[in-house]
Amino acid sequence: MSQSIAISQATRYQNAALNYYLGLTDSPFLHYGYWEPLPSGTEELTISRLRSAQQAYTDKLVSFIPSGTKTILDVGCGTGGNAGYLLNKGFDVEGLAPDPFQQERFLSYTQGKAKFHLSTLENFNGNFHYDLILLSESSQYISVLDIARCSTKLLNAGGYLLIADMMRSNSSYQDGIFSNCHDVKELLTALTESGFTLVKCEDISTQAAPTIDLAVANFQRFGLSTINYLADLSAIAVPPIHKLLRWAYRRWLKKIVTEGLDAPKIFEQNLCYQIQLWQISKS
Ligand SMILES: C[S@@+](CC[C@H](N)C(=O)[O-])C[C@H]1O[C@@H](n2cnc3c(N)ncnc32)[C@H](O)[C@@H]1O
């Protein structure tokens, strides 16, 4: 049951990356997870440990949900991993994402027990008010002003906004693979000025970081060796194509690949991963 909506090119790129990730992990979650205990060496950086970390992350999110919460709008719900878990915990959950592929997976994963809204948060015209809005690794795709504006419109008085995401701790980091993440200070200012109060905040950078290490290790082991193998094959079979591909790689891909391999260092120096619980004023 897919329906077409206008999806921006940026969102289509993001969706392509998400679908790729999904293929690799075969997990209902699209988030970094919470590695506890931390892996003691690279041999413990495995997809099966990532799946356990993703489950632990969802438990962690649930521990932030204030008692009395009944209705939740899961914004950027992905394929329904978090929503399915929240339904099992007895919450009334609705999901929202701008992607028909995720819509199909979400509805199947939640077995029709949760409504799905095919929309961006910015264009969502729902008239229901929720007790809590969840942004699990989706805040980085939406401007801070839109997060504040839309949450204010969609929450009950005294309702909560739960954000878990990678954020920029270094404001001067503005260009590169993680630069779409929000500046911690800008997010704080936008939400505070819109009448939200920060109730609870936890930094889980250390427990999220192994997923970046795992991605880099897998890319080094499988991605780069596959690229090198294909390059060797094309150099033997079709040398002119090999020459063209080598030029294209140097022109467009080399910088992205180098930056990707550097991701753990970039994260450590410029970013953090926080879970923030905000409450909107009661009047
Ligand atoms: C990294 S995934 C996180 C999925 C899920 N919340 C989780 O924790 O597993 C990011 C999600 O944000 C969604 N998204 C991207 N732009 C959005 C927007 N403008 N409004 C709402 N959701 C958006 C994506 O389609 C995707 O579902």
The ligand as an SDF file (V2000), in Angstrom:
LIG
                    3D

 27 29  0  0  0  0  0  0  0  0999 V2000
   18.4340    7.0630   11.1760 C   0  0  0  0  0  0  0  0  0  0  0  0
   16.7450    6.7980   10.8580 S   0  0  0  0  0  0  0  0  0  0  0  0
   16.1410    6.4840   12.4840 C   0  0  0  0  0  0  0  0  0  0  0  0
   14.9980    5.4880   12.4850 C   0  0  0  0  0  0  0  0  0  0  0  0
   14.4110    5.1340   13.8460 C   0  0  0  0  0  0  0  0  0  0  0  0
   13.9250    6.2850   14.5570 N   0  0  0  0  0  0  0  0  0  0  0  0
   15.3860    4.3760   14.7160 C   0  0  0  0  0  0  0  0  0  0  0  0
   15.7870    4.9040   15.7780 O   0  0  0  0  0  0  0  0  0  0  0  0
   15.7170    3.2440   14.3820 O   0  0  0  0  0  0  0  0  0  0  0  0
   16.1550    8.4330   10.4650 C   0  0  0  0  0  0  0  0  0  0  0  0
   14.6570    8.5150   10.2060 C   0  0  0  0  0  0  0  0  0  0  0  0
   14.2930    9.8890   10.0230 O   0  0  0  0  0  0  0  0  0  0  0  0
   13.4070    9.9700    8.9210 C   0  0  0  0  0  0  0  0  0  0  0  0
   13.3710   11.3640    8.4130 N   0  0  0  0  0  0  0  0  0  0  0  0
   14.2520   11.9940    7.5950 C   0  0  0  0  0  0  0  0  0  0  0  0
   13.8360   13.2630    7.3690 N   0  0  0  0  0  0  0  0  0  0  0  0
   12.6770   13.4280    8.0650 C   0  0  0  0  0  0  0  0  0  0  0  0
   11.7650   14.5210    8.2280 C   0  0  0  0  0  0  0  0  0  0  0  0
   11.9820   15.7000    7.6290 N   0  0  0  0  0  0  0  0  0  0  0  0
   10.6630   14.3460    9.0030 N   0  0  0  0  0  0  0  0  0  0  0  0
   10.4540   13.1590    9.6270 C   0  0  0  0  0  0  0  0  0  0  0  0
   11.2820   12.0920    9.5140 N   0  0  0  0  0  0  0  0  0  0  0  0
   12.3790   12.2180    8.7390 C   0  0  0  0  0  0  0  0  0  0  0  0
   13.9610    8.9390    7.9640 C   0  0  0  0  0  0  0  0  0  0  0  0
   13.0580    8.6310    6.9300 O   0  0  0  0  0  0  0  0  0  0  0  0
   14.1910    7.7880    8.9480 C   0  0  0  0  0  0  0  0  0  0  0  0
   12.9810    7.1470    9.2360 O   0  0  0  0  0  0  0  0  0  0  0  0
  1  2  1  0
  2  3  1  0
  2 10  1  0
  3  4  1  0
  4  5  1  0
  5  6  1  0
  5  7  1  0
  7  8  2  0
  7  9  1  0
 10 11  1  0
 11 12  1  0
 11 26  1  0
 12 13  1  0
 13 14  1  0
 13 24  1  0
 14 15  1  0
 14 23  1  0
 15 16  2  0
 16 17  1  0
 17 18  1  0
 17 23  2  0
 18 19  1  0
 18 20  2  0
 20 21  1  0
 21 22  2  0
 22 23  1  0
 24 25  1  0
 24 26  1  0
 26 27  1  0
M  CHG  2   2   1   9  -1
M  END
$$$$
